[in-house]
Amino acid sequence: QVQLVESGGGLVQPGGSLRLSCAASQKIFSLASMGWYRQAPGKQRELVAVMTSGGSTNYGDSVKDRFTISRDNGKNTVSLQMNNLKPEDTAVYFCYAQSLGYSYWGQGTQVTVSS
């Protein structure tokens, strides 16, 4: 069982930046992948960014060149740096991890981009 706790959401103006962090309950190098998904009201959950244990990354098309995923093995955290935020980035952001064929989710953190 992997427990994930997100932090760092909030309200930001268009063009601003936020950094999300996700703390895992076990060594993240043992996880096949970790990353972030988001879900806006009335929409399906979609990929934001994922990083494998080998360091490969995959980004959703709408966030490429604006968002960057990174990890800190020593702190067992994965972070998402979000720059040039747009109103359409407003959503609940969920931390995600995959291990031994199982998927785990955090409770989600709200990101609101509005002037």
C-alpha positions in Angstrom: 0.0 0.0 0.0 1.4 3.4 -1.0 0.1 6.6 0.6 0.4 9.8 -1.3 -0.1 13.3 0.1 -0.2 16.4 -2.1 0.5 20.0 -1.2 1.0 23.3 -2.9 -2.3 24.0 -4.6 -4.1 27.4 -4.4 -5.3 30.4 -6.3 -3.0 32.1 -8.8 -3.5 34.7 -11.5 -3.1 33.9 -15.2 0.6 33.8 -16.2 1.6 33.0 -12.7 3.4 29.9 -11.3 2.7 27.2 -8.7 4.7 24.2 -7.4 2.9 21.1 -6.3 4.6 18.4 -4.2 3.6 14.8 -3.5 5.1 12.9 -0.6 5.1 9.1 -0.8 5.0 6.7 2.1 7.8 4.5 0.7 11.0 4.9 -1.3 10.0 6.3 -4.6 12.8 4.6 -6.5 10.8 1.4 -5.8 7.8 2.7 -7.7 7.4 2.0 -11.4 6.2 5.5 -12.0 4.8 8.6 -10.3 3.2 11.7 -11.6 0.2 13.9 -11.8 -3.3 13.8 -13.3 -5.9 16.5 -13.1 -9.7 16.7 -13.3 -11.7 19.8 -14.1 -15.5 20.0 -13.3 -17.5 18.0 -15.8 -14.4 16.6 -17.5 -12.5 13.3 -17.4 -9.3 12.9 -15.5 -6.4 13.6 -17.8 -2.6 13.1 -17.7 -0.5 16.0 -16.7 3.0 14.5 -16.3 4.5 11.2 -15.3 8.0 10.1 -14.5 9.2 6.5 -14.5 11.7 5.0 -12.1 14.2 5.3 -14.8 13.7 9.0 -15.2 11.7 9.0 -18.5 8.9 11.6 -18.6 5.6 12.0 -20.4 3.6 15.2 -20.5 0.0 16.0 -21.6 0.0 18.0 -24.8 -1.7 21.0 -23.1 1.1 21.4 -20.5 4.2 20.7 -22.5 6.8 23.5 -22.3 5.0 25.0 -19.3 5.1 22.3 -16.6 8.1 20.3 -15.4 8.0 17.2 -13.3 10.9 16.3 -11.0 11.7 14.0 -8.1 13.8 13.9 -4.9 14.6 10.4 -4.0 16.0 11.5 -0.6 12.8 13.1 0.4 10.5 10.6 -1.4 8.7 13.4 -3.2 7.7 14.2 -6.7 7.1 17.8 -7.7 5.3 19.6 -10.5 6.5 23.1 -11.4 3.7 24.9 -13.2 4.6 28.1 -15.1 2.5 30.4 -17.3 -0.7 29.1 -15.8 -3.9 29.5 -17.8 -7.5 29.5 -16.6 -8.0 26.2 -18.4 -5.4 24.7 -16.0 -8.0 25.1 -13.2 -8.7 21.6 -11.8 -8.1 19.2 -8.9 -4.6 17.8 -9.3 -4.0 14.2 -8.1 -0.7 12.6 -7.4 -0.4 9.1 -8.9 1.9 6.2 -8.3 2.1 2.7 -9.8 3.8 -0.2 -8.2 3.6 -4.0 -8.8 0.6 -3.5 -11.1 -1.4 -1.4 -8.7 -2.3 2.2 -9.0 -2.5 4.6 -6.1 -3.9 8.1 -5.8 -3.6 11.0 -3.5 -6.6 13.0 -2.2 -6.1 15.8 -4.7 -5.3 19.5 -4.4 -7.2 22.3 -6.0 -5.5 24.7 -8.4 -7.5 27.7 -9.5 -6.2 30.1 -12.1 -8.3 33.3 -12.2 -7.9 37.0 -12.2 
